[in-house]
Amino acid sequence: MNVLILAGGQGTRFREETVIKPKPMIEINGVPMLLHIINHYNHYGFKKFTVLGGFKIDYIHDYFGTLFSRVEANTYKYNDSEVTILDTGLDTMTGGRIKKAIEIIDDEEFMLTYGDGISNVNLKTLYEFYKNNNFLGVVTAVRPPARFGRLKIENETVVEFGEKNQADEGWINGGFFVLNKDIKNYIDGESTIFEKEPLENLSNENRLGAFLHEGFWQCCDTIREKEILEEKIKLEGLDYENR
């Protein structure tokens, strides 16, 4: 089964590093996020990857071309996996990138995730959830990291001060999708944002399932979030490695 990784955006919130490289190539403890994600899928037996590139795609080619052998024009051998780097355009939106990839892959169903989010979600259990239900797609739902302190105020006096509980924040889109190729019928073209009409319409039709993940998940949009990821991986690792 093919794993698609969105890696073509410009990473405007992380200019400190994306001025020279695409965001998925930002290193977490010396390893690009893109490879952390590929290693995660490798652990569960997924060996075929398509990186949906765009912004600074040459940086990805240069990195893979320097460290790994090339098996085709845009495909590289990484460990026992094949990684294809697909140019989906500089200004193409997420939906358009996905639709371009669907046109070249053979699988009727595929995995999809973002190139700037790292987790320890059990991908085997995720896929089993998809297979055991009649959804066109499944998204991994995660708790958002608490970014702000919580204040309880009475009569203009702070009577309680503390960290916001993640559970109070509900669920958000954590990536790590399983999708049927028919999702292409929900994507109009290059300007389609996948998280807008396609997923909204799928949800309205009750064809989008949610795989609830209470474990570790962290996106990487800022230097602080990069530091959180580095500390987590350095001190604890990602416990999927022990499963």
N, C-alpha and C positions, 0 to 999 in steps of 0.2 A: 504494500500500500504506500502511495506517495504521501509525503509530508510537505505541505507548502508553508513557507515561512515568509511573512511580509517583512520586507527589508528595503523598501524603496523611498520612504518618506524623508523629509529634510531635517527632522529632529530640531525644530526651531527653538524648543525650550532647553536645549542642551548645547548652546553655541560654543561653550568652552571647549568641547571636543569635536562637535560635528562640523566645525569649520574645515577640518582636514579629513574626516572619515564619516561614513554613514553610522547612524546610532547603533545598529546591531554589532558593529565592529569595535565598540568601546570595550575596553578590557576590564574584566572583573577578576582581580587577583592574577593578572597576567594572561588571561584567556578571554578572547572576544565572547560577548554574550551569545553570538550566533553559534559558537562551538559548544558553549554550555547547554544550549537548547538542543543541538544535534546529539550531544552525549546523553542527554535525558531520554530522548526518543530511542537512541541506540540501546539503552539499558533494557527497554521493553521490546526489542527485536525489530524496530523499524530501521530500514537500511537505505531507503530511497528518498532523496530530498530535492525539492525545487525551491531555490531562494528567489523570491520575487523582488528583483533589484530595480533601481532607478537612479536615485541621487547617489553620486560618487560610486557607481557600480564598478568602475575600474579598480578602486581600492580593494574590493572583495576579490576580484580576479587576481590582482597582484599578490594578495595574501595567500590565496589557495594555490596559485601557480608557483609561488616560491617554496611552499612547505610540502605540497602534495603533488602526486603525479596526475597529469591530464590524460583522460581516456577518450575524450571527444573535444570538439572545439570549445564548448562551454561547460564541460562536465569533468569533475575531479574525483579521484579516489581518496577517501578519508577513512582510515582504518579499513573496515570491510564494507563501507557504505559508498554510495555514489551521490555526489552533490552537484546538481545542475544549477547554474546561475542564469536566470532568465531576465532579459532586459524588458521590463514592462512599462518603460517610459518615465520621463522625469516628473511630469505633472499629473500622471494618472492617479485616480483615487483608489482606495482599497478594493472596492467592488470591481473596478476595471482591471486591476492587477490580477485578482482571483479569476475573472472570466478569461483573461488571456492564458492563464496557466491551465485552466480546465480544457482549453482547446488542444493542448499538446500532451496531456496525460491520458493513459489508457484506463486507469482504474475507475470503476463506477462509484466508488466512495473514497474519500481521502481525509487526511488530517490537515488542520490549518492552525497556525498560531502566529502571534506577533513576535517580531525579532527583538523586542525590548522588555520582555517579561519572563522572569524565571520563577519556577515553582517546583514543588515535589509531588505534584498530582500523580496518582497512579494511572498511567495511560492504558494499562491493560483493563482495569476496572472501568475506565471511561469508555473504552471501545465496547466492552461487554454491555454496558448500559445502553449504548446506541443500538447494538444488535438486538437487544431484548425489548426494544420499544419501537413504535411505529412512527418515528419522527423523520423528517427530511434532514434535520440537522440537530446537533446537540452542542451547547456551549457550556464551558466550565464556569460555574458561578462561584465567586470568591468573596470573602469579606475584604472591604477596602482597608488598607492600613490607616490607623488613626493619625491624622496630621495636626490636629488642634486640641488644645486642652479644653476640658468641659467645666463650665461654671454653673453652679446653682445659685440663683440670686433671689433673695427675699428682701423687700423694702429697700432696694438699692444697696444691699449688703451681700457680699459673696459669702454664702454660708457653707459652700462646698467647692473645693477646687481639686481637679484630678484629670487623669488621662481619659479621653473618650474611649468607650468600649467599642471594639470592632463590631460586635453583634448589634449595637445600636444603629449601625450604619446600613443595615440590610445587605443586599447582594449586588455585585457589579459583574460586568463582563470581564472575565479573566483570560479570554482567548482559549487555546487548547480545544478547538472545535473538532467534531467529526461531522462530515457533510457528504451528502449524495450529490453527484454531478448535476442533477436536475436543479440545483440551486442557481445554475446559470440563467435559468428562465426568469429569475427574480432580479437579474442585474441588467440594466439597460445598456450601459456602455462605459467608456473610460471615466466619465465624470460621476459615476455612481459611487456613493459612499456606502460601503457594505453595512455599516452599523446603523444606517438610516432606513430607507425604504425596504431593502431586501430583508433584513432581520425583523423590522417592524411588521411587514406584511406576513412573514412566516409566523411570527408570534400571534398575529390577529387570526390566523387560520389554525392555531393550535398545532402547528407542525414543528415547533422549536422546543426541544427538551433542554432541561437544565440539570447538569451533573454538579451536585453540591460538593465543594471542596473546602473543608475547614482548616486544612494544613497551610503550609508556607506558600506564599505568593507575594511577589514584589515586582512592580514595574520599575523602570529606570529612566526617569525624566529629568532628574536633577543630580548635582554632585552629592547632595545629602543621601539620596536614594541609592546612588552608587556605593557610598560608604556603608550603608545598611547591608547591601548585598555582600560586599566584601567581608564585612565582619561576620555575617551569618555563615558564609561558606568557609571562612577561615577557621572559625571556632567550632562549628557544628557539622559542617558539610550539609549535603542535601540528602535527607534520610531515605529517598528512593533508592540510593546506592546500596542500601542494606536489605532491600526487599528481594 
